[in-house]
Amino acid sequence: MELVTISLDKIKPYERNPRKNDEAVAAVMESIKQCTYVAPIIVDENNIILAGHTRYKALKKLGKTEAEVIVKAGLSDEQKRKYRLLDNKTNELAEWDSAMLAEELEGLDFEEFDFGFDDLSDYINAPSVKAVNTVPYRKCHFLVTCDINMADIVMNRIEEIKTIEGVTVYTTFN
């Protein structure tokens, strides 16, 4: 493998890429804006993308003209096809460690871009957040349950919620 900088015009997207990634381009663009370009596109010896189609599209939309790429030569056509599929599919198999994710999210500012981490309740080990709409009173009640190890993080979020006008928060512990 070799890390080289090449013109984006020399990089060729794989024509049979089955991954529909257009909806992810804006998020990758924002990631590059906030964190710089970190993970190189991987191409074969013919500069055809093995991994990184979304990064490629994001860099083009950002007006970049070149990028660092990893050139992986010597794979058979079957290995290339398998790698393209497995590189994408294995991401779907991973899960988040809720407690660790919540700790990593603490104090981060994504500059108002929604990467999907803004609702902490999605990542707390619990029956999650349940909402009950009490129509006659036009109120919405939430029950938040969490693992005891997450209590401090959740309480910090609850304190933030208490500052919202018209919100009343009642807390109990068992």
Secondary structure as GFF3:
##gff-version 3
##sequence-region A 1 174
A	DSSP	beta_strand	2	7	.	.	.	ID=ss1
A	DSSP	three_ten_helix	8	10	.	.	.	ID=ss2
A	DSSP	three_ten_helix	22	24	.	.	.	ID=ss3
A	DSSP	alpha_helix	25	35	.	.	.	ID=ss4
A	DSSP	beta_strand	41	43	.	.	.	ID=ss5
A	DSSP	beta_strand	49	51	.	.	.	ID=ss6
A	DSSP	alpha_helix	53	61	.	.	.	ID=ss7
A	DSSP	beta_strand	66	71	.	.	.	ID=ss8
A	DSSP	alpha_helix	77	93	.	.	.	ID=ss9
A	DSSP	alpha_helix	98	105	.	.	.	ID=ss10
A	DSSP	three_ten_helix	120	123	.	.	.	ID=ss11
A	DSSP	beta_strand	129	134	.	.	.	ID=ss12
A	DSSP	three_ten_helix	135	137	.	.	.	ID=ss13
A	DSSP	beta_strand	139	144	.	.	.	ID=ss14
A	DSSP	three_ten_helix	148	150	.	.	.	ID=ss15
A	DSSP	alpha_helix	151	162	.	.	.	ID=ss16
###
